[in-house]
Amino acid sequence: MVKFGDRVRLVAIPDELPPDAEPGSLSANSLFQRCLGRVSPVVGINELGWAGLEVGEVTGQPAYMDSIWVEPRGLVVVE
């Protein structure tokens, strides 16, 4: 079970991702691809049990500038 504050590695990309929010923006698929294999802290858990990760650094910004929500089965806790 993934918990708030855990350091996790993204090991799987969700099968279904939302469409791009704005033309010219980084697509959800591209963002997840860049995050694959990276370690991030869990900064939130939603009502479905999905983990929130701040991942802005993959686009050269502070971590809090972009976030993704991931099902726990797509994550591995890193010690």
SEBAKE-163840 format. One record per atom (N, C-alpha, C): atom name; x, y, z. Coordinates in Angstrom, 3 decimals, m for minus. Layout:
BEGIN
PT   at         xx         yy         zz
PT   CA          X          Y          Z
...
end
This chain:
BEGIN
PT   at         xx         yy         zz
PT    N      0.840     m1.182      0.000
PT   CA      0.000      0.000      0.000
PT    C      0.889      1.250      0.000
PT    N      0.638      2.140     m0.908
PT   CA      1.381      3.390     m1.022
PT    C      0.801      4.388     m0.024
PT    N      1.680      5.117      0.668
PT   CA      1.247      6.085      1.671
PT    C      1.820      7.469      1.364
PT    N      1.163      8.488      1.923
PT   CA      1.646      9.855      1.823
PT    C      3.095      9.910      2.323
PT    N      3.968     10.541      1.559
PT   CA      5.369     10.680      1.941
PT    C      6.284      9.592      1.424
PT    N      5.723      8.459      0.974
PT   CA      6.556      7.391      0.399
PT    C      7.301      7.917     m0.825
PT    N      8.484      7.409     m1.045
PT   CA      9.209      7.672     m2.294
PT    C      8.900      6.490     m3.207
PT    N      8.383      6.805     m4.398
PT   CA      7.939      5.749     m5.304
PT    C      8.544      5.930     m6.687
PT    N      8.693      4.801     m7.373
PT   CA      9.161      4.797     m8.764
PT    C      7.960      4.471     m9.653
PT    N      7.748      5.275    m10.702
PT   CA      6.697      4.995    m11.667
PT    C      7.172      3.871    m12.576
PT    N      6.438      2.739    m12.561
PT   CA      6.861      1.566    m13.342
PT    C      5.869      1.200    m14.442
PT    N      4.717      1.874    m14.486
PT   CA      3.718      1.581    m15.516
PT    C      2.936      2.842    m15.845
PT    N      2.616      2.989    m17.112
PT   CA      1.810      4.109    m17.582
PT    C      0.371      3.630    m17.698
PT    N     m0.587      4.415    m17.202
PT   CA     m1.992      4.003    m17.296
PT    C     m2.400      3.729    m18.749
PT    N     m3.325      2.786    m18.917
PT   CA     m3.810      2.442    m20.252
PT    C     m4.561      3.604    m20.898
PT    N     m5.348      4.307    m20.107
PT   CA     m6.133      5.424    m20.624
PT    C     m5.664      6.722    m19.982
PT    N     m5.325      7.676    m20.804
PT   CA     m4.904      8.987    m20.325
PT    C     m5.837     10.038    m20.901
PT    N     m6.036     11.149    m20.165
PT   CA     m6.919     12.195    m20.686
PT    C     m6.329     12.845    m21.929
PT    N     m7.195     13.435    m22.750
PT   CA     m6.692     14.139    m23.940
PT    C     m5.901     15.376    m23.522
PT    N     m5.113     15.890    m24.431
PT   CA     m4.327     17.087    m24.144
PT    C     m5.242     18.238    m23.750
PT    N     m4.817     19.001    m22.748
PT   CA     m5.612     20.125    m22.265
PT    C     m5.572     21.294    m23.241
PT    N     m4.420     21.598    m23.782
PT   CA     m4.259     22.746    m24.671
PT    C     m3.357     22.354    m25.834
PT    N     m3.680     22.845    m27.026
PT   CA     m2.775     22.590    m28.148
PT    C     m1.381     23.126    m27.847
PT    N     m0.386     22.362    m28.183
PT   CA      0.988     22.793    m27.955
PT    C      1.520     22.456    m26.575
PT    N      0.648     21.989    m25.670
PT   CA      1.125     21.623    m24.339
PT    C      1.668     20.200    m24.378
PT    N      2.422     19.845    m23.362
PT   CA      2.966     18.494    m23.251
PT    C      1.802     17.529    m23.040
PT    N      1.688     16.518    m23.861
PT   CA      0.577     15.569    m23.730
PT    C      0.746     14.746    m22.460
PT    N     m0.372     14.237    m21.968
PT   CA     m0.332     13.382    m20.784
PT    C      0.564     12.177    m21.035
PT    N      0.473     11.599    m22.231
PT   CA      1.303     10.439    m22.547
PT    C      2.785     10.808    m22.493
PT    N      3.149     11.969    m23.055
PT   CA      4.554     12.398    m23.033
PT    C      5.026     12.643    m21.610
PT    N      4.177     13.251    m20.788
PT   CA      4.544     13.516    m19.399
PT    C      4.781     12.201    m18.661
PT    N      3.872     11.243    m18.808
PT   CA      4.056      9.945    m18.153
PT    C      5.303      9.242    m18.679
PT    N      5.563      9.311    m19.984
PT   CA      6.763      8.692    m20.554
PT    C      8.021      9.271    m19.907
PT    N      8.058     10.584    m19.736
PT   CA      9.227     11.228    m19.114
PT    C      9.386     10.844    m17.646
PT    N      8.267     10.541    m16.988
PT   CA      8.295     10.185    m15.564
PT    C      8.607      8.708    m15.329
PT    N      8.426      7.874    m16.351
PT   CA      8.626      6.436    m16.211
PT    C     10.038      6.140    m15.702
PT    N     10.123      5.396    m14.608
PT   CA     11.404      5.022    m14.022
PT    C     11.939      6.025    m13.022
PT    N     11.339      7.204    m12.930
PT   CA     11.806      8.230    m11.993
PT    C     11.213      8.002    m10.611
PT    N     11.913      8.519     m9.601
PT   CA     11.459      8.418     m8.210
PT    C     10.930      9.778     m7.772
PT    N      9.754      9.766     m7.154
PT   CA      9.111     10.983     m6.663
PT    C      8.447     10.683     m5.328
PT    N      8.289     11.703     m4.472
PT   CA      7.535     11.490     m3.239
PT    C      6.035     11.560     m3.503
PT    N      5.275     10.790     m2.749
PT   CA      3.816     10.850     m2.819
PT    C      3.380     12.085     m2.025
PT    N      2.690     13.004     m2.696
PT   CA      2.270     14.253     m2.045
PT    C      0.772     14.283     m1.765
PT    N      0.087     13.225     m2.141
PT   CA     m1.340     13.142     m1.860
PT    C     m1.880     11.779     m2.224
PT    N     m2.996     11.440     m1.592
PT   CA     m3.730     10.218     m1.903
PT    C     m5.188     10.647     m2.080
PT    N     m5.793     10.322     m3.234
PT   CA     m7.180     10.739     m3.440
PT    C     m8.157      9.691     m2.916
PT    N     m9.438      9.966     m3.075
PT   CA    m10.476      9.077     m2.540
PT    C    m10.495      7.700     m3.209
PT    N     m9.892      7.581     m4.378
PT   CA     m9.790      6.295     m5.060
PT    C     m8.542      5.513     m4.652
PT    N     m7.681      6.152     m3.845
PT   CA     m6.435      5.517     m3.428
PT    C     m5.277      5.762     m4.373
PT    N     m5.488      6.621     m5.371
PT   CA     m4.415      6.943     m6.313
PT    C     m3.441      7.901     m5.659
PT    N     m2.162      7.790     m6.035
PT   CA     m1.100      8.623     m5.468
PT    C     m0.847      9.835     m6.360
PT    N     m0.713     10.982     m5.720
PT   CA     m0.365     12.208     m6.422
PT    C      1.133     12.425     m6.359
PT    N      1.741     12.689     m7.512
PT   CA      3.182     12.920     m7.598
PT    C      3.423     14.273     m8.252
PT    N      4.315     15.064     m7.693
PT   CA      4.717     16.323     m8.315
PT    C      5.910     16.033     m9.210
PT    N      5.771     16.365    m10.506
PT   CA      6.756     15.919    m11.489
PT    C      7.243     17.035    m12.412
PT    N      7.109     18.270    m11.994
PT   CA      7.499     19.394    m12.836
PT    C      8.942     19.362    m13.287
PT    N      9.812     18.717    m12.522
PT   CA     11.231     18.711    m12.877
PT    C     11.496     18.013    m14.209
PT    N     10.575     17.151    m14.665
PT   CA     10.786     16.493    m15.952
PT    C     10.612     17.467    m17.122
PT    N     10.039     18.627    m16.858
PT   CA      9.894     19.654    m17.887
PT    C     10.784     20.859    m17.587
PT    N     11.724     20.690    m16.650
PT   CA     12.664     21.754    m16.330
PT    C     12.099     22.826    m15.414
PT    N     11.054     22.519    m14.696
PT   CA     10.418     23.463    m13.784
PT    C     10.513     22.933    m12.355
PT    N     10.108     23.745    m11.369
PT   CA     10.019     23.210    m10.014
PT    C      9.017     22.051     m9.975
PT    N      9.254     21.101     m9.100
PT   CA      8.433     19.883     m9.043
PT    C      6.943     20.184     m8.939
PT    N      6.550     21.192     m8.167
PT   CA      5.133     21.468     m7.931
PT    C      4.385     22.001     m9.154
PT    N      5.083     22.333    m10.231
PT   CA      4.445     22.933    m11.404
PT    C      3.639     21.935    m12.244
PT    N      3.902     20.645    m12.124
PT   CA      3.132     19.606    m12.815
PT    C      2.917     18.457    m11.852
PT    N      1.758     17.834    m11.956
PT   CA      1.499     16.667    m11.117
PT    C      0.745     15.621    m11.925
PT    N      0.870     14.385    m11.471
PT   CA      0.140     13.273    m12.066
PT    C     m0.474     12.462    m10.932
PT    N     m1.558     11.770    m11.252
PT   CA     m2.193     10.848    m10.310
PT    C     m2.077      9.454    m10.885
PT    N     m1.632      8.515    m10.049
PT   CA     m1.296      7.176    m10.525
PT    C     m1.919      6.125     m9.614
PT    N     m2.466      5.090    m10.249
PT   CA     m2.949      3.943     m9.476
PT    C     m1.755      3.295     m8.779
PT    N     m1.932      2.806     m7.563
PT   CA     m0.819      2.190     m6.835
PT    C     m0.141      1.052     m7.587
PT    N     m0.876      0.319     m8.444
PT   CA     m0.264     m0.799     m9.178
PT    C      0.801     m0.321    m10.170
PT    N      0.822      0.973    m10.493
PT   CA      1.827      1.527    m11.393
PT    C      3.054      2.055    m10.676
PT    N      3.122      1.817     m9.347
PT   CA      4.216      2.365     m8.539
PT    C      4.905      1.275     m7.716
PT    N      6.183      1.506     m7.449
PT   CA      6.952      0.648     m6.544
PT    C      7.561      1.563     m5.485
PT    N      7.356      1.205     m4.214
PT   CA      7.944      1.994     m3.120
PT    C      9.438      1.760     m3.102
PT    N     10.204      2.853     m3.001
PT   CA     11.666      2.810     m2.981
PT    C     12.127      3.104     m1.561
PT    N     13.016      2.304     m1.058
PT   CA     13.549      2.522      0.294
PT    C     14.600      3.592      0.297
end
